[in-house]
Every structure is written in structure tokens, then in C-alpha cells.
């Protein structure tokens, strides 16, 4: 019994992936235009376009208007301006999402947490720590504090089925967000959770979210620098 012949666009995808994998097409290298690929593989331009689009969606290539299509790094990417659900981001890239729940507890707010959530020191807050995984690889450490007044059922939620972000958005639609991003080095505990070397470069993003005038959540998100990037874009009208 003979195996089925792969679709022609798949043949082009495999050709491009092989060139990327062996270094013939290094990072930022411009790949052949779809017209040339269509000619070389005796297919329609639409077929070549499909192959390129698939690799763009998978994060191997990036299109630059008026210039062409280039090899890009496959770091996971999040928008800096939007509050996105990381599980949805990972699945949108065609990858498998999972998480590891480290802590889910009620604690007394220390000086920093009280200040960030606008509460008195010692007030009860909900605390969760999760490690988010993409295809089994840790890409984000989430250390979150939540005001229990606005999300009283937070600790009873199953975060393996619904991420903290999904729980908060469903309970308190987000109206305002504050982001602070900085470069940090992983301490020993962070390095263990993210499966990286102690002292490795990371991106840290502190986020506070409001629903109307209510301050709902304070979270520190730490991403391995070699696996993640943040994106920001502004449209000028």
C-alpha cells in the first residue's frame, strides 16, 4: 500500500522549514517570493501563498508590507496594550496549552500588596501562583493577588480548566489596565519554576487591573527572555 502524496502546499512548507532548520535561511533572511515558489514547484500562486501564510501563522515567518517575507524567531508573543488570556494565545498559535498550579491560598496583604491593591496592611487577599506552559515548555510565571471583595469565588475555581485571567474577566469586566515592564534576572525559585538557569535574563511585567473604579488584581508576570517577547503597536489616524 503506497502512502498518500502530501498536498503541494505542504511540500513547499517542508522545503522552507528544512531551509530554516539547517540555517540556509537564517533569522531575518528573506525567503523567495511566492511567485518564484509557485514557478519552482509548478503550482499556482494561491498554493504558494497558502504555504507561506501557514508558516506565518505558526510563527516561522513574518510579512513586511512592501518588502517581502522574512524568517523570524518563534518566541511566544503577547500584546503589551491588551489583557489577553494566555491559554487562548498559545492555542491560537496551534500549540498545546497547560499550566502547573503552585499555590492557591488566602494570605494577609504585606506592605507592597496592600499598596498595589489599595488595601490596609494585613487585609485578606487571594493569592495564586501558576506556571503557564506551551507545548510542555514554561513560558510564563504568574504571581497574582486578587481583592476578594470583588471576586469572592476566586480560590474555588479550577485553574486547570479556566485561567485566572478568564475568571477575573468573567466576574469583573476590565475597564483600565496599568503595565510596568522591566528586565530582571531569575532568582533561584523563579529559575526552578521556569526551568531556566538561575540569573537568566527575563521580562517582568507588573499589571494592575480595574473594573470601573474598583482595583481588582495585582499580578507579576515573568517570562524567560529567550522564549518570550512583548508586542506594542499604535495606530495614528
N, C-alpha and C positions, 0 to 999 in steps of 0.2 A: 504493500500500500504506500503510495507516494504522499508526501506532506503537501499541504496546500501552499500555493505560491502567495507570498505576502503581498498586500496592496502596494502599488508603486510609490505612494507617498511614504509608506513605511521604509521602503528601500532607501529613499532619499534621507529620511530621518536617521537611519542606521549609518549611512555614509557620513553624514555631518557629525553624528555622535562619535564615530570612530576617529574622525579627524580631530575633534575636540579632545577626546580621551588620550590620543597619542601625542598631542602637542603640536600637530600640524597647524591647527587653528588655535593659537593661544588666547589668553584673556585679552579682550578688546580688538581681536582680529576681525576684519570684515569678511563675511562669508560671500561666496559668489551670489550674484543677484538671481532672483527666481527665473528670469528669462534664460540665463545660462544653464541653470539646473534643469529647467524644462527641456532645453535642447540636448544637454548631455545625457539625460535619462529617457529621452524620447517620450515625454509626457506633456500634458497640457500645462499651461502656466498656472491654472487653478490647482492642479495636483501639487505642483512645487510650492505654491502658496500655502496649501494645507499643511505640508510638511514643516515649513518654516513657522507657521502660526502655532502648531503643536509644540514646537521646541521653545517658542517664546512663552507660551503658557506654562511650560514646565520649568522655566527659569534658566534655560541654557543660553538663550539669545535675547537680544533687545533690539527693537527697531528704533532708528533715529530718523525722523522725518527729513527728507531731502538728502540724506547721507547714505543710508543703507542699513543693513542688519549686522550686528556685531556680537561676538561671544562675550557673555557676561558671567560674573561669579554667581553661584547658586546659593548665596546666603539667603536665609529666610528674611522676609521683609515685612515691616509694619509701617502704617502711616503714623506720622507724628501728630497730625492735627485731629485725627478721628480716634474714637474709642472703639476698637474692633475686638470681636471675640476671637481669641487666638485659635480656638478649635476650628472655626469657620475659615480662618486664613489658611491653616495647614491643609484642610480638606479641599479648599479652592485650588491649591497647587497640585492636587491629585495625590497627596501623601496621607499617610495614616497618622491620626492624632490619638494621643493617650496622655494621661497625667499620673503623677505619683503624689498622693496626699501625705504631707509630712506632719502637719498639725491642723487641728480644727478645735478651737477652745475659746472660753471666755477668760479674759485677763483684766487686770487693773491697768488703766492707762498711765504710762510713765510721763515724764515731762514733755518729751518730744511728741508722743502720740496725742496727748491732751492738747498741746498747742496746735497740731496739724488738724485735729478734728473739732477744735473749738469747745472742748470739754474741760471739766475740772480734773486735776490730778487725782488718780485713784478711782475715777469713774469706770464702771464696767464697759468693756468694748469686746467685740468679737474679733478673733484673730485666726487667720488661716495662712498656711504656707503650702504651696504646691510647686511641683516641678513639671513643666509642660514639655512634652516630647513630640518630635516629628520623625516618623519612621524609626522610633525607638531611641532617638538621639536627643538629649536635653537641649532645649533652645531658650528656655526662659525659666527663671526662678521668680515666683510671685509671692511676696510677703505683704499681706493685706490686713488692714484694720478697718472695721465697719462699726458705725454707730448703731447699736441695737434698737434704738428707738424707732428708726425708720425701716429696718429690715429685721424684725424680731425672730423670724424663722430661719435666719441665715445658717446657723450651725446645724440645723436639722436637714439641710439639703445634701443630696448625694452629688458631690463634686465630680465623681467619675462619670456621671451622666449629664450634668449641667455645670458648666464652669461658673466660678464666682461672678465673672462679668455678666453672664446670662442671667443669673439670679438677681443681680442688682438692677440691670436694665428692665427686667420684667416687673420688679417691685417698685422701682423709682425711676421713671424716665429721666435720662440725663439732660440737664439744661446747660451746664457750664463745666468746663474742664481746665485744669491747670497742670502743665507739664514742666518739669525741670530735668534736663538731661546732662549727664556728665560722664567722663571716662573714669573708671575705677579699676583697681586690681583685686582679683578674687582672694578673699581670706580663705582659711583652711576649710571652714564649714561650707561656704559657698562653692568652693572648688570641688568638694566631695559630692555635693548635690548635683552640680552641673557636669561632673565627670571631666574636669579640666585640671590643669596644673595649678597649684597654689601660686598666686601672684600673676596669673594670666590676665591679659587685658580684657575688660568687659565694658559694656554700655549699661549705665544705670539710669533708669527713668523713674522719677518720683511723680506720681499722679494723684491729684485730688479731684473728686467729682461731686457736683452739686445737683440736686433736683429741686428746681425753683430756688428758694433761699436756704434750703437745708443741705448741710455738708454731710454727705453720705459715707464716703470712703476715702481712705488714705492708703496708697499702695506703693511699694518699691518693686520695680521690675528689673531684674538683672539678666543681661543677655551675654553669652560668650561672644567676644568681639569677632572671632574668626568664623562664627556661624550666623551672625545676625546683622541686619542693618535697618536703620530707620529712614523713612522717606518723608519729605516735606515738599509740598507744591502749592503755589499761589497763582491764582488767575487774576490778571489785570484786565479790567474791562475798559 
